[in-house]
Amino acid sequence: MDRVSVELFCIQCNRETVHTVTYVHGRLHDIVCAVCGSETRVDKEAVTHPSDGWLHRILTKPERMTREMKEELTGFLLRLPGRVASKPFRLSKEILDHLRQDRRH
């Protein structure tokens, strides 16, 4: 089991706070806000059998970014600001597309 402290937006606190992210066997297990104790657990079934690639990509993003950083630090750092700025928009579009597809089926 690995634990990492990161700053994330807490919906309960309505602000960015320190959270403890727990990984079990390299997989995201839960996220707990250090201020209010709000806990988010990951559905093991969804992680084991994601319906499509977007959930898997979200859960493996830290690992992939670490690998990119190790392989080419300069390029990684140059591209990071643009990626950080555009990621919320790209991710929300993917999630909305996914939800629209679910409604059709």
C-alpha positions in Angstrom: 0.0 0.0 0.0 1.3 3.4 -1.0 0.1 6.8 0.2 0.7 10.1 -1.4 -0.3 13.6 -0.2 -1.6 15.9 -2.9 -3.5 19.1 -3.1 -7.0 18.6 -4.7 -10.2 20.5 -4.8 -12.6 19.2 -2.1 -16.3 19.4 -2.9 -17.2 19.3 0.8 -14.7 22.1 1.8 -15.3 24.0 -1.4 -11.6 24.8 -1.7 -8.3 23.1 -2.5 -7.0 21.0 0.5 -4.4 18.4 1.1 -5.7 14.9 0.3 -4.2 11.5 1.0 -4.4 9.3 -2.1 -4.0 5.5 -1.4 -2.8 3.0 -3.9 -3.1 -0.8 -3.3 -1.0 -3.0 -5.6 -0.4 0.0 -7.9 -4.1 0.8 -8.3 -6.0 3.8 -7.0 -7.9 2.7 -3.9 -9.2 5.8 -2.2 -8.8 9.6 -1.7 -9.4 11.3 1.7 -9.5 15.0 2.5 -7.2 15.9 5.4 -9.5 18.7 6.4 -13.0 17.3 6.5 -12.3 13.6 6.2 -14.5 13.2 3.1 -13.6 9.9 1.4 -13.9 8.8 -2.2 -13.4 5.1 -2.8 -12.8 3.6 -6.2 -15.2 1.0 -7.5 -13.0 -2.1 -8.0 -15.3 -3.5 -10.6 -15.1 -0.3 -12.7 -11.3 -0.2 -12.4 -10.9 -3.9 -13.2 -13.4 -3.8 -16.2 -13.7 -0.2 -17.4 -16.3 0.2 -20.0 -13.9 2.2 -22.2 -10.5 3.8 -22.2 -11.2 7.1 -20.4 -11.5 5.7 -16.9 -8.3 3.7 -17.3 -6.5 6.7 -18.6 -7.6 8.8 -15.6 -6.4 6.2 -13.2 -3.1 5.6 -14.8 -2.3 9.3 -15.5 0.2 9.7 -12.6 2.2 6.7 -13.8 2.3 7.8 -17.4 3.3 11.3 -16.5 6.1 10.0 -14.3 7.4 7.8 -17.1 7.3 10.7 -19.6 9.2 12.9 -17.1 11.9 10.3 -16.7 12.2 9.7 -20.4 12.4 13.3 -21.5 12.4 15.9 -18.7 13.0 19.0 -20.9 10.2 18.2 -23.3 7.9 17.2 -20.6 8.4 20.5 -18.7 7.9 22.5 -21.9 4.6 20.8 -22.7 3.3 20.7 -19.2 1.7 24.2 -19.0 -0.3 23.7 -22.1 -1.4 20.2 -21.1 -2.5 21.4 -17.6 -4.5 24.2 -19.1 -6.3 22.1 -21.7 -6.8 18.9 -19.7 -10.0 19.9 -17.9 -11.7 20.9 -21.1 -10.6 17.7 -22.9 -11.6 15.5 -20.0 -15.0 17.1 -19.5 -15.7 16.7 -23.3 -14.8 13.0 -23.1 -17.0 12.4 -20.0 -20.0 14.2 -21.6 -19.5 12.2 -24.8 -19.5 9.0 -22.7 -22.6 10.0 -20.8 -24.4 10.8 -24.1 -23.4 7.4 -25.5 -24.8 5.7 -22.3 -28.1 7.4 -22.7 -28.4 6.1 -26.3 -27.9 2.5 -25.3 
